[in-house]
């Protein structure tokens, strides 16, 4: 059970109402007090759900993760997230918390207690006090990065995503981790980041990377980045933003490359791509994301290019729900009837669109032009 003492509020200006707080967390599992930092998005509301990101080495990594998460969420690159960081800099705590037995490669007794502290105290506390989703991410660096791997060996991995920066590998981890990732059927995102300079673990990391790449497992989303100009320290600042970008790629709006390489080349109905994208987001993050106007326009363009009328009709129905009061749904529906050869229905539908609010490129003049053209062609 969590008990708080000496709560210190650090109102850092990450936004008008955003706040980072620092609390002293009294842990039963560790039998000691620990300094913990929390970042809660400025627009936080209990009506929304937020992924939870757990950051070790909080003195060094926490602000970096917060800054990158804020930037990506600002531009729809990832969902707004709650971030909790555990400080480990004092008195070599990180080596006690995340240490491993040199013979077995397993956590030490203190490591086992720290393992339970995160999984049985800190994360349940966050889940019970904030509106979190089931999606959870772990971020660690060298020895703390290796520690995150231990959660993959539970029957059900506590985390859905891992950012492992220049890990100091426990014995046999280069063999155990690929084997375990190959056995897990749960969808896992794993980002491994290393510097260009040589280190005592570099050869083992590279061997582990190759073994993971060879898995070719659909449920595993694996990313490997080497920063040739980075050393063991600077690799942290190189890697975190790219890792978040990779892991949350499906959350981002449809871009030109995705449109060209995936949507236009697919043999499935165009609208199915949009359905699948948002179903995956809901499944992974535990909440329904509002459909981006950017994504609607990409699917609309593909419907026209591929002459997929059924998808255009489905898109029109979606837009009536997602963008009520605007021209979008009825204008698309009008085009559907127009292309299908039903001018009377098309005319009535464009008339409905004309009476609604303009949005994006759609204007009342465009609806009026459609109506006048139909009347001229068919004598209405």
Beta strands, then each sheet from edge to edge (+ up, - down):
strand 1: 3-10
strand 2: 19-27
strand 3: 32-40
strand 4: 50-55
strand 5: 81-86
strand 6: 132-141
strand 7: 161-165
strand 8: 188-195
strand 9: 220-227
sheet 1: 1+ 2- 3+ 5- 4- 6- 7- 8- 9-
end
